[in-house]
């Protein structure tokens, strides 16, 4: 292999390693609600990134496979190429052939390791963490295409790994799991209290945690008259002032028509950043992200699951006829699960 071809392959392998590292960290660090907003505006890349987040385990396995292949390629191509190029130079300087090869190999190993760590690992990782949503959308389509292409390989490797774990009596997570039902857990709590294994306060907390998930969220709803909103056309400073007056970090964006439902929620942080950057065109409507909508009869456990899936701290509660029942906060739901009445 010529020196030019070898160097070109080395650069390609370093770029490939950096691609997989950046894609891995981008999917982990990206804010889901921002990608959802971009996807709602028609971005195919944002939609691909969201699909990757939903299959994060598969995508991370694909990234690790790609990193491993690129690292092996550097070891097979780059190190022998650099060592083979340097060895004759050291031999010409008077070193014996064995010594020249040894020195050349050490230098080649150090150089390839340095390039691999800086260009193939640290630089792309720092870029992905600094700009997670942008890097996720840039890399999502090719990365997802690669991962879907090697999916059979990942599945086979995963099956082999699980088989080896079973040989040493380790059961992989998700394999034959048999979770206990709430009724069984409640029985264990009652028996533990009867036998004096837990205190009365602990018994009350555990019982509440088991019973509350099935209660409707109706009692936790903040009524419409207590909801703080800002107009969709409000600028960053108006949002900041309203948040300070209300003592809240999240404000609902008011409806376009009188009597309508709020259109989204804007965070004080985003308004403050827009104000610092001097983004004159920023408004509450442009900074807002989607607000989940829940029915008032929804059980607490389902409400928590939906809010967590939407990566949202609050949700709008609306009746079937479209009337707004109020607002529900994730903190209130979790408090209900953990604090006895």
Residue frames relative to the residue before (quaternion, step in Angstrom):
aa qw qx qy qz dx dy dz
X 1.0000 0.0000 0.0000 0.0000 0.00 0.00 0.00
X 0.4350 -0.7066 0.4946 0.2587 3.57 -0.86 0.99
X 0.6387 -0.5391 0.3878 0.3887 3.56 -1.26 0.49
X 0.6451 0.5327 -0.3245 0.4413 3.59 0.97 -0.86
X 0.6684 0.4911 -0.2971 0.4731 3.58 0.91 -0.92
X 0.6582 0.5202 -0.3083 0.4484 3.57 0.97 -0.85
X 0.6619 0.4937 -0.3110 0.4706 3.58 0.95 -0.82
X 0.6276 0.5309 -0.3331 0.4618 3.57 1.05 -0.76
X 0.6572 0.4938 -0.3084 0.4787 3.59 0.99 -0.84
X 0.6176 0.5457 -0.3438 0.4500 3.59 1.05 -0.75
X 0.6664 0.4931 -0.3024 0.4704 3.57 0.91 -0.88
X 0.6446 0.5171 -0.3208 0.4628 3.58 1.00 -0.78
X 0.6640 0.4975 -0.3047 0.4677 3.58 0.98 -0.83
X 0.6357 0.5122 -0.3258 0.4768 3.60 1.03 -0.75
X 0.6519 0.5033 -0.3097 0.4751 3.57 1.00 -0.85
X 0.6474 0.5181 -0.3158 0.4613 3.59 1.00 -0.80
X 0.6407 0.5143 -0.3193 0.4723 3.57 0.99 -0.83
X 0.6597 0.5051 -0.2985 0.4697 3.57 0.97 -0.89
X 0.6094 0.5614 -0.3399 0.4448 3.58 1.07 -0.75
X 0.7084 0.4538 -0.2710 0.4678 3.59 0.81 -0.97
X 0.6304 0.5212 -0.3389 0.4649 3.60 1.02 -0.74
X 0.6770 0.4886 -0.2980 0.4627 3.59 0.87 -0.95
X 0.6525 0.5144 -0.3204 0.4550 3.60 0.94 -0.83
X 0.6387 0.5342 -0.3252 0.4483 3.58 0.99 -0.81
X 0.7250 0.4276 -0.2517 0.4776 3.59 0.78 -1.00
X 0.6050 0.5657 -0.3613 0.4284 3.60 1.08 -0.63
X 0.6776 0.4862 -0.3025 0.4615 3.60 0.89 -0.87
X 0.6584 0.5049 -0.3143 0.4614 3.58 1.04 -0.71
X 0.7602 0.4133 -0.2056 0.4571 3.60 0.93 -0.94
X 0.5536 0.6481 -0.3975 0.3399 3.62 1.13 -0.50
X 0.4185 -0.6828 0.5454 0.2472 3.57 -1.13 0.78
X 0.4437 -0.7396 0.4399 0.2503 3.54 -0.56 1.18
X 0.6680 0.5194 -0.3296 0.4188 3.61 0.87 -0.85
X 0.6330 0.5188 -0.3400 0.4632 3.60 1.10 -0.59
X 0.6415 0.4974 -0.3222 0.4871 3.57 1.05 -0.71
X 0.6220 0.5323 -0.3418 0.4615 3.59 1.05 -0.71
X 0.6370 0.5255 -0.3277 0.4590 3.57 1.02 -0.78
X 0.6686 0.4843 -0.2954 0.4807 3.58 0.98 -0.86
X 0.6452 0.5192 -0.3238 0.4575 3.58 1.00 -0.78
X 0.6364 0.5324 -0.3234 0.4549 3.58 1.06 -0.75
X 0.6714 0.4769 -0.2845 0.4907 3.56 1.22 -0.50
X 0.6625 -0.5571 0.2837 0.4126 3.58 1.29 0.22
X 0.4461 0.6971 -0.4598 0.3218 3.61 1.20 0.24
X 0.3440 -0.7465 0.5365 0.1915 3.58 -0.60 1.16
X 0.6315 0.5411 -0.3355 0.4425 3.58 1.03 -0.77
X 0.6502 0.5005 -0.3169 0.4757 3.58 0.99 -0.81
X 0.6279 0.5259 -0.3348 0.4660 3.60 1.03 -0.72
X 0.6483 0.5053 -0.3156 0.4741 3.58 1.03 -0.80
X 0.6351 0.5199 -0.3294 0.4668 3.58 1.03 -0.78
X 0.6407 0.5139 -0.3248 0.4689 3.61 0.99 -0.79
X 0.6366 0.5157 -0.3274 0.4707 3.59 0.98 -0.79
X 0.6392 0.5278 -0.3190 0.4593 3.56 1.07 -0.76
X 0.6413 0.5173 -0.3226 0.4658 3.59 1.01 -0.80
X 0.6508 0.5168 -0.3171 0.4569 3.59 1.02 -0.77
X 0.7442 0.2577 -0.1753 0.5907 3.61 1.21 -0.49
X 0.0500 0.8691 -0.4911 0.0321 3.55 0.98 0.90
X 0.6288 0.5468 -0.3453 0.4318 3.59 0.96 -0.79
X 0.6599 0.4953 -0.2991 0.4793 3.58 0.96 -0.89
X 0.6770 0.5041 -0.3019 0.4432 3.58 0.89 -0.92
X 0.6486 0.5051 -0.3215 0.4700 3.59 1.00 -0.78
X 0.6273 0.5190 -0.3352 0.4741 3.57 1.06 -0.72
X 0.6410 0.5163 -0.3216 0.4682 3.58 1.03 -0.76
X 0.6377 0.5202 -0.3243 0.4664 3.58 1.02 -0.78
X 0.6676 0.4982 -0.3080 0.4596 3.58 0.91 -0.87
X 0.6253 0.5222 -0.3372 0.4717 3.57 1.05 -0.71
X 0.6691 0.4986 -0.3020 0.4609 3.58 0.92 -0.90
X 0.6430 0.5146 -0.3225 0.4667 3.60 0.98 -0.82
X 0.6516 0.5205 -0.3142 0.4537 3.58 0.96 -0.87
X 0.6611 0.5055 -0.3116 0.4587 3.59 0.91 -0.89
X 0.6697 0.4896 -0.3060 0.4671 3.60 0.93 -0.85
X 0.6433 0.5191 -0.3225 0.4612 3.59 1.00 -0.79
X 0.6483 0.4959 -0.3156 0.4839 3.59 1.00 -0.81
X 0.6303 0.5398 -0.3345 0.4467 3.58 1.02 -0.75
X 0.6366 0.5152 -0.3279 0.4710 3.58 1.01 -0.79
X 0.6660 0.5020 -0.3059 0.4592 3.58 1.01 -0.77
X 0.6919 0.4734 -0.2737 0.4714 3.58 1.05 -0.76
X 0.7787 0.3602 -0.1733 0.4836 3.59 0.91 -0.94
X 0.7807 0.4278 -0.2173 0.4004 3.55 0.53 -1.21
X 0.6862 0.4948 -0.3101 0.4338 3.59 0.80 -0.94
X 0.6833 0.4551 -0.3174 0.4746 3.66 0.79 -0.83
X 0.6245 0.5479 -0.3463 0.4357 3.60 1.04 -0.74
X 0.6982 0.4583 -0.2787 0.4742 3.59 0.82 -0.98
X 0.6537 0.5076 -0.3146 0.4648 3.57 0.97 -0.84
X 0.6682 0.4993 -0.3011 0.4621 3.59 0.97 -0.83
X 0.6464 0.5088 -0.3193 0.4705 3.59 1.14 -0.57
X 0.7246 0.4513 -0.2459 0.4593 3.59 0.96 -0.85
X 0.5738 0.6364 -0.3809 0.3474 3.61 1.04 -0.73
X 0.6765 0.4725 -0.3287 0.4595 3.69 0.78 -0.81
X 0.6180 0.5470 -0.3561 0.4383 3.60 1.04 -0.66
X 0.6831 0.4630 -0.2869 0.4865 3.60 0.92 -0.86
X 0.6178 0.5340 -0.3436 0.4638 3.59 1.10 -0.68
X 0.6506 0.5113 -0.3116 0.4671 3.59 1.05 -0.76
X 0.6511 0.5099 -0.3176 0.4639 3.59 1.17 -0.50
X 0.6900 -0.5098 0.2713 0.4363 3.58 1.26 0.08
X 0.5170 0.6295 -0.4374 0.3810 3.61 1.21 -0.07
X 0.5227 -0.6078 0.4756 0.3621 3.59 -1.07 0.60
X 0.6815 -0.5269 0.3133 0.3997 3.53 -1.16 0.57
X 0.6660 0.4972 -0.3087 0.4626 3.59 0.91 -0.89
X 0.6631 0.5006 -0.3014 0.4678 3.58 0.97 -0.86
X 0.6355 0.5329 -0.3259 0.4539 3.58 1.01 -0.82
X 0.6585 0.4949 -0.3082 0.4758 3.58 0.97 -0.82
X 0.6486 0.5232 -0.3245 0.4476 3.58 0.97 -0.83
X 0.6742 0.4814 -0.2981 0.4743 3.61 0.88 -0.93
X 0.6525 0.5166 -0.3130 0.4576 3.58 0.96 -0.87
X 0.6485 0.5208 -0.3198 0.4538 3.57 1.00 -0.82
X 0.6520 0.5114 -0.3192 0.4598 3.60 0.93 -0.87
X 0.6637 0.4932 -0.3060 0.4718 3.59 0.92 -0.90
X 0.6525 0.5137 -0.3160 0.4588 3.60 0.95 -0.86
X 0.6538 0.5113 -0.3122 0.4622 3.57 0.97 -0.87
X 0.6692 0.4963 -0.3037 0.4622 3.59 0.92 -0.89
X 0.6678 0.5085 -0.3019 0.4520 3.59 0.95 -0.87
X 0.6763 0.4788 -0.2947 0.4759 3.58 0.89 -0.90
X 0.6386 0.5195 -0.3286 0.4631 3.59 1.00 -0.79
X 0.6433 0.5201 -0.3191 0.4625 3.59 0.98 -0.84
X 0.6808 0.4787 -0.2926 0.4709 3.58 0.84 -0.95
X 0.6414 0.5335 -0.3213 0.4481 3.56 1.01 -0.83
X 0.6947 0.4758 -0.2819 0.4600 3.59 0.90 -0.89
X 0.7320 0.4361 -0.2441 0.4630 3.59 0.86 -0.98
X 0.7863 0.3329 -0.1713 0.4915 3.58 0.66 -1.13
X 0.7550 0.4103 -0.2181 0.4627 3.58 1.01 -0.76
X 0.7795 0.3078 -0.1668 0.5195 3.60 1.18 -0.40
X 0.7930 0.3802 -0.2073 0.4286 3.58 0.33 -1.28
X 0.6789 0.4996 -0.3067 0.4422 3.61 0.83 -0.93
X 0.7068 0.4297 -0.2975 0.4768 3.66 0.74 -0.87
X 0.6111 0.5429 -0.3608 0.4491 3.61 1.06 -0.64
X 0.6674 0.4984 -0.3051 0.4616 3.59 0.89 -0.90
X 0.6448 0.5195 -0.3216 0.4593 3.59 1.00 -0.80
X 0.6722 0.5014 -0.3019 0.4535 3.58 0.91 -0.92
X 0.6722 0.4854 -0.3054 0.4683 3.60 0.97 -0.79
X 0.6664 0.5059 -0.3057 0.4545 3.59 1.03 -0.76
X 0.7927 0.1241 -0.0539 0.5944 3.61 1.06 -0.71
X 0.0535 -0.8722 0.4838 0.0479 3.63 0.62 1.06
X 0.6941 0.4659 -0.3005 0.4592 3.61 0.83 -0.91
X 0.6595 0.5038 -0.3178 0.4585 3.58 0.94 -0.85
X 0.6810 0.4767 -0.2986 0.4689 3.59 0.87 -0.91
X 0.6288 0.5397 -0.3419 0.4433 3.59 1.03 -0.73
X 0.6965 0.4617 -0.2851 0.4694 3.59 0.91 -0.86
X 0.6304 0.5305 -0.3390 0.4542 3.61 1.07 -0.66
X 0.7849 0.3640 -0.1669 0.4729 3.57 0.88 -0.97
X 0.4881 0.7289 -0.4129 0.2451 3.59 1.19 -0.48
X 0.7035 0.4930 -0.2988 0.4156 3.60 0.69 -1.03
X 0.7166 0.4102 -0.2934 0.4818 3.68 0.70 -0.87
X 0.6431 0.5298 -0.3344 0.4403 3.59 1.00 -0.76
X 0.6650 0.4844 -0.3086 0.4774 3.58 0.94 -0.85
X 0.6181 0.5444 -0.3425 0.4520 3.58 1.05 -0.71
X 0.6511 0.5046 -0.3110 0.4741 3.60 0.97 -0.86
X 0.6831 0.5026 -0.2998 0.4369 3.58 0.84 -0.98
X 0.6562 0.4893 -0.3169 0.4791 3.60 0.97 -0.78
X 0.6222 0.5512 -0.3377 0.4417 3.58 1.10 -0.68
X 0.7657 0.3369 -0.1841 0.5161 3.59 0.95 -0.87
X 0.3039 0.7894 -0.4938 0.2017 3.60 1.22 0.22
X 0.6401 0.5095 -0.3586 0.4495 3.67 0.87 -0.71
X 0.6370 0.5218 -0.3328 0.4596 3.60 1.02 -0.76
X 0.6539 0.5074 -0.3120 0.4665 3.58 0.95 -0.90
X 0.6486 0.5188 -0.3196 0.4561 3.59 0.95 -0.85
X 0.6552 0.5061 -0.3129 0.4654 3.59 0.99 -0.84
X 0.6580 0.5015 -0.3096 0.4687 3.59 0.93 -0.86
X 0.6437 0.5199 -0.3199 0.4616 3.56 1.03 -0.80
X 0.6437 0.5166 -0.3208 0.4646 3.58 1.01 -0.79
X 0.6428 0.5139 -0.3191 0.4700 3.60 0.99 -0.82
X 0.6468 0.5256 -0.3123 0.4558 3.57 0.99 -0.90
X 0.6667 0.4953 -0.3008 0.4686 3.57 0.91 -0.89
X 0.6324 0.5333 -0.3308 0.4542 3.58 1.05 -0.72
X 0.6548 0.5017 -0.3090 0.4733 3.59 0.99 -0.83
X 0.6348 0.5265 -0.3318 0.4580 3.58 1.02 -0.76
X 0.6583 0.5085 -0.3174 0.4554 3.57 0.97 -0.80
X 0.5936 0.5779 -0.3634 0.4262 3.60 1.13 -0.60
X 0.7396 0.3428 -0.2091 0.5402 3.59 1.11 -0.63
X 0.5794 -0.6501 0.3422 0.3530 3.57 1.21 0.66
X 0.4987 0.5967 -0.4591 0.4296 3.58 1.07 0.77
X 0.2343 -0.7854 0.5586 0.1272 3.57 -0.66 1.09
X 0.4195 -0.7086 0.5021 0.2641 3.63 -0.66 1.05
X 0.5627 -0.5983 0.4481 0.3529 3.56 -1.11 0.67
X 0.7807 0.3024 -0.2468 0.4880 3.54 -0.95 0.90
X 0.6355 0.5200 -0.3385 0.4594 3.57 1.24 -0.20
X 0.8510 -0.0621 0.0000 0.5215 3.56 -0.37 1.24
X 0.2516 0.7820 -0.5329 0.2032 3.55 1.10 0.58
X 0.0838 -0.7860 0.6116 0.0338 3.58 -1.05 0.75
X 0.0994 -0.8390 0.5324 0.0528 3.59 0.35 1.19
X 0.4979 -0.6500 0.4874 0.3034 3.55 -1.14 0.65
X 0.4699 -0.6586 0.5114 0.2897 3.54 -1.17 0.64
X 0.6514 -0.5070 0.3748 0.4222 3.62 -1.20 0.35
X 0.6279 0.5390 -0.3449 0.4430 3.62 1.02 -0.74
X 0.6539 0.5048 -0.3130 0.4686 3.59 0.99 -0.82
X 0.6513 0.5104 -0.3112 0.4674 3.58 1.00 -0.83
X 0.6397 0.5200 -0.3251 0.4633 3.59 1.00 -0.81
X 0.6303 0.5252 -0.3294 0.4672 3.58 1.04 -0.77
X 0.6430 0.5160 -0.3217 0.4656 3.61 1.00 -0.81
X 0.6398 0.5202 -0.3248 0.4632 3.59 1.02 -0.79
X 0.6669 0.5053 -0.3039 0.4556 3.59 0.90 -0.93
X 0.6671 0.4938 -0.3005 0.4700 3.58 0.95 -0.87
X 0.6350 0.5293 -0.3331 0.4535 3.58 1.00 -0.77
X 0.6617 0.4861 -0.3093 0.4798 3.58 1.02 -0.77
X 0.6419 0.5365 -0.3263 0.4400 3.61 0.97 -0.83
X 0.7224 0.4217 -0.2379 0.4936 3.57 1.05 -0.81
X 0.5200 -0.6742 0.3980 0.3417 3.58 1.28 0.04
X 0.4117 0.7290 -0.4584 0.2983 3.59 1.21 0.40
X 0.7736 0.1800 -0.1253 0.5946 3.62 1.18 -0.40
X 0.5264 -0.6396 0.4645 0.3132 3.55 -1.20 0.60
X 0.6837 -0.4926 0.3478 0.4109 3.56 -1.30 0.32
X 0.6490 0.5188 -0.3266 0.4506 3.60 0.96 -0.83
X 0.6533 0.5013 -0.3109 0.4745 3.58 0.97 -0.84
X 0.6234 0.5409 -0.3317 0.4570 3.56 1.04 -0.78
X 0.6589 0.5080 -0.3090 0.4608 3.60 0.97 -0.86
X 0.6567 0.5102 -0.3140 0.4581 3.60 0.94 -0.87
X 0.6881 0.4786 -0.2922 0.4606 3.58 0.86 -0.94
X 0.6424 0.5167 -0.3282 0.4610 3.60 0.97 -0.77
X 0.6389 0.5196 -0.3187 0.4693 3.56 1.01 -0.83
X 0.6609 0.5195 -0.3072 0.4461 3.57 0.95 -0.88
X 0.6908 0.4653 -0.2778 0.4787 3.59 1.12 -0.65
X 0.7258 0.4397 -0.2475 0.4675 3.59 1.05 -0.71
X 0.6223 0.5985 -0.3428 0.3702 3.58 0.99 -0.81
X 0.6038 0.5899 -0.3899 0.3679 3.66 0.90 -0.68
X 0.7074 0.4628 -0.2684 0.4620 3.60 1.10 -0.59
X 0.5516 0.6063 -0.4006 0.4095 3.61 1.25 -0.17
X 0.5042 -0.6443 0.4683 0.3337 3.64 -1.04 0.66
X 0.5501 -0.6439 0.4348 0.3061 3.55 -1.23 0.51
X 0.3441 0.7950 -0.4601 0.1948 3.60 1.29 -0.09
X 0.7083 0.4816 -0.2756 0.4364 3.59 0.85 -0.97
X 0.6936 0.4846 -0.2674 0.4610 3.61 1.22 -0.39
X 0.4956 0.6897 -0.4143 0.3271 3.57 1.28 -0.11
X 0.3366 -0.6969 0.5972 0.2105 3.56 -1.03 0.86
X 0.4248 -0.7372 0.4531 0.2660 3.64 -0.55 1.08
X 0.6744 -0.5320 0.3303 0.3912 3.60 -1.17 0.56
X 0.6566 0.5365 -0.3357 0.4103 3.62 0.95 -0.78
X 0.6950 0.4501 -0.2804 0.4855 3.61 1.22 -0.32
X 0.5073 0.6458 -0.4212 0.3850 3.58 1.28 0.04
X 0.2567 -0.7604 0.5812 0.1344 3.58 -0.88 0.99
X 0.0150 -0.8099 0.5854 -0.0351 3.59 -0.72 1.09
X 0.1989 -0.7241 0.6412 0.1580 3.52 -1.38 0.31
X 0.5615 -0.6026 0.4276 0.3725 3.62 -1.05 0.61
X 0.6114 -0.5733 0.4014 0.3694 3.56 -1.16 0.61
X 0.7145 0.4481 -0.2600 0.4702 3.60 1.11 -0.61
X 0.4044 0.7294 -0.4715 0.2867 3.61 1.24 0.09
X 0.4004 -0.7198 0.5204 0.2253 3.55 -1.00 0.87
X 0.7379 -0.4258 0.2775 0.4441 3.60 -1.27 0.17
X 0.6747 0.4940 -0.3148 0.4490 3.61 0.88 -0.87
X 0.6274 0.5279 -0.3367 0.4630 3.59 1.04 -0.73
X 0.6361 0.5208 -0.3239 0.4682 3.57 1.02 -0.79
X 0.6521 0.5163 -0.3119 0.4593 3.58 0.93 -0.93
X 0.6636 0.5064 -0.3084 0.4562 3.60 0.89 -0.92
X 0.6661 0.5006 -0.3036 0.4621 3.58 0.94 -0.89
X 0.6465 0.5163 -0.3222 0.4599 3.60 1.01 -0.79
X 0.6437 0.5141 -0.3231 0.4658 3.60 1.03 -0.78
X 0.6583 0.5091 -0.3165 0.4553 3.59 0.94 -0.86
X 0.7325 0.4251 -0.2351 0.4769 3.56 0.97 -0.88
X 0.3599 -0.7441 0.4886 0.2794 3.58 1.21 -0.43
X 0.5938 0.5511 -0.3640 0.4595 3.57 1.11 0.70
X 0.4162 -0.7176 0.5057 0.2367 3.55 -1.18 0.60
X 0.7465 0.2852 -0.1842 0.5723 3.59 1.26 -0.33
X 0.0579 -0.7940 0.6051 -0.0011 3.56 -0.89 1.00
X 0.4442 -0.6723 0.5198 0.2835 3.55 -1.10 0.69
X 0.3817 -0.6917 0.5657 0.2362 3.54 -1.14 0.69
X 0.4763 -0.7334 0.4164 0.2489 3.54 -0.59 1.24
X 0.6011 -0.5830 0.4103 0.3611 3.58 -1.19 0.51
X 0.5676 -0.5957 0.4486 0.3490 3.55 -1.21 0.54
X 0.7651 0.2620 -0.1454 0.5699 3.61 1.10 -0.72
X 0.5639 -0.5927 0.4425 0.3673 3.61 -1.04 0.68
X 0.8010 0.2623 -0.2118 0.4948 3.54 -0.92 0.94
X 0.5604 0.6138 -0.3892 0.3971 3.59 1.26 -0.08
X 0.6045 -0.5598 0.4253 0.3746 3.55 -1.33 0.04
X 0.6032 -0.5463 0.4257 0.3957 3.61 -1.16 0.53
X 0.4042 -0.7533 0.4805 0.1956 3.55 -1.05 0.80
X 0.8033 -0.1123 0.0872 0.5783 3.60 1.19 -0.27
X 0.3831 -0.6904 0.5540 0.2641 3.54 -1.31 -0.22
X 0.1782 -0.7811 0.5933 0.0777 3.56 -0.98 0.90
X 0.3174 -0.7588 0.5438 0.1671 3.57 -0.95 0.89
X 0.5786 -0.6054 0.4302 0.3370 3.55 -1.03 0.84
X 0.6100 0.5773 -0.3463 0.4180 3.58 1.02 -0.77
X 0.6813 0.4837 -0.2942 0.4640 3.59 0.89 -0.93
X 0.6371 0.5165 -0.3275 0.4691 3.59 1.05 -0.74
X 0.6490 0.5187 -0.3149 0.4589 3.58 0.99 -0.83
X 0.6581 0.4990 -0.3135 0.4687 3.61 0.95 -0.86
X 0.6433 0.5087 -0.3277 0.4690 3.60 0.99 -0.79
X 0.6400 0.5182 -0.3214 0.4675 3.58 1.04 -0.76
X 0.6638 0.5040 -0.3089 0.4582 3.60 0.94 -0.86
X 0.6989 0.4629 -0.2671 0.4753 3.58 1.03 -0.78
X 0.4184 -0.7254 0.4541 0.3042 3.57 1.27 -0.24
X 0.2943 0.7613 -0.5208 0.2502 3.57 1.11 0.68
X 0.2478 -0.8236 0.4946 0.1254 3.56 0.01 1.33
X 0.7086 0.4824 -0.2680 0.4397 3.59 0.99 -0.81
X 0.4893 0.6719 -0.4400 0.3400 3.60 1.23 -0.13
X 0.0112 -0.7790 0.6266 -0.0189 3.56 -0.97 0.91
X 0.6857 -0.4606 0.3549 0.4378 3.54 -1.29 0.20
X 0.6458 0.5347 -0.3212 0.4403 3.57 1.02 -0.76
X 0.7022 0.4557 -0.2733 0.4739 3.60 0.97 -0.82
X 0.6939 0.4597 -0.2743 0.4815 3.59 1.14 -0.57
X 0.5584 0.6421 -0.3835 0.3589 3.60 1.21 -0.39
X 0.1877 -0.7416 0.6262 0.1505 3.51 -1.27 0.48
X 0.7144 -0.5046 0.2899 0.3887 3.52 -1.27 0.55
X 0.2660 -0.7547 0.5852 0.1311 3.53 -1.05 0.88
X 0.3894 -0.7228 0.5110 0.2548 3.65 -0.61 1.03
X 0.2352 -0.7610 0.5914 0.1258 3.55 -1.14 0.68
X 0.0711 -0.8083 0.5844 -0.0110 3.57 -0.81 1.09
X 0.4390 -0.6598 0.5280 0.3052 3.61 -1.15 0.52
X 0.5795 -0.6337 0.3807 0.3431 3.64 -1.00 0.70
X 0.6801 0.4911 -0.3032 0.4520 3.61 1.12 -0.50
X 0.4173 0.7261 -0.4595 0.2959 3.61 1.26 0.04
X 0.4692 -0.6671 0.4889 0.3096 3.65 -0.92 0.80
X 0.6553 -0.5401 0.3656 0.3810 3.56 -1.20 0.59
X 0.6662 0.5175 -0.3176 0.4330 3.60 0.87 -0.93
X 0.6618 0.4935 -0.3068 0.4737 3.60 0.98 -0.81
X 0.6248 0.5371 -0.3367 0.4558 3.58 1.07 -0.75
X 0.6404 0.5154 -0.3196 0.4714 3.60 0.99 -0.83
X 0.6567 0.5172 -0.3113 0.4521 3.58 0.94 -0.89
X 0.6766 0.4905 -0.3027 0.4582 3.60 0.92 -0.85
X 0.6533 0.5019 -0.3211 0.4671 3.59 0.98 -0.79
X 0.6562 0.4956 -0.3189 0.4713 3.58 0.97 -0.77
X 0.6413 0.5193 -0.3252 0.4617 3.59 1.00 -0.77
X 0.7115 0.4279 -0.2456 0.5004 3.58 1.08 -0.75
X 0.3450 -0.7507 0.4861 0.2849 3.60 1.31 -0.10
X 0.5037 0.6410 -0.4197 0.3991 3.57 0.96 0.88
X 0.4093 -0.7155 0.5183 0.2279 3.56 -1.14 0.71
X 0.7853 0.1880 -0.1031 0.5807 3.60 1.19 -0.44
X 0.1027 -0.7777 0.6166 0.0660 3.55 -1.29 0.37
X 0.4390 -0.6615 0.5435 0.2726 3.52 -1.24 0.55
X 0.2175 -0.7644 0.5951 0.1193 3.57 -0.94 0.93
X 0.0330 0.8231 -0.5595 0.0918 3.57 -0.62 1.16
X 0.4631 -0.6732 0.5091 0.2707 3.57 -1.04 0.85
X 0.6806 -0.4925 0.3515 0.4130 3.55 -1.30 0.29
X 0.6917 0.4731 -0.2892 0.4627 3.61 1.06 -0.64
X 0.6420 -0.5644 0.3116 0.4150 3.59 1.25 0.18
X 0.5164 0.6432 -0.4244 0.3736 3.60 1.22 -0.21
X 0.4218 -0.6999 0.5218 0.2448 3.55 -1.02 0.88
X 0.2636 -0.7805 0.5513 0.1318 3.56 -0.70 1.11
X 0.7027 -0.4094 0.2707 0.5150 3.58 1.17 -0.53
X 0.5690 -0.5766 0.4836 0.3315 3.50 -1.30 -0.54
X 0.1320 -0.7740 0.6139 0.0819 3.58 -1.11 0.67
X 0.2100 -0.7873 0.5716 0.0961 3.58 -0.96 0.89
X 0.5587 -0.6216 0.4377 0.3316 3.55 -1.06 0.81
X 0.6078 0.5654 -0.3572 0.4282 3.61 1.02 -0.74
X 0.6615 0.5043 -0.3073 0.4622 3.60 0.96 -0.85
X 0.6395 0.5265 -0.3225 0.4580 3.56 1.03 -0.80
X 0.6829 0.4820 -0.2899 0.4662 3.58 0.90 -0.92
X 0.6139 0.5450 -0.3418 0.4575 3.57 1.07 -0.74
X 0.6358 0.5311 -0.3172 0.4616 3.56 1.03 -0.82
X 0.6649 0.5124 -0.3004 0.4529 3.57 1.03 -0.76
X 0.7994 0.3595 -0.1466 0.4585 3.57 0.98 -0.84
X 0.7376 0.3812 -0.2227 0.5109 3.60 1.12 -0.56
X 0.4012 -0.7288 0.4906 0.2593 3.62 -0.64 0.99
X 0.5273 -0.6406 0.4625 0.3125 3.53 -1.12 0.72
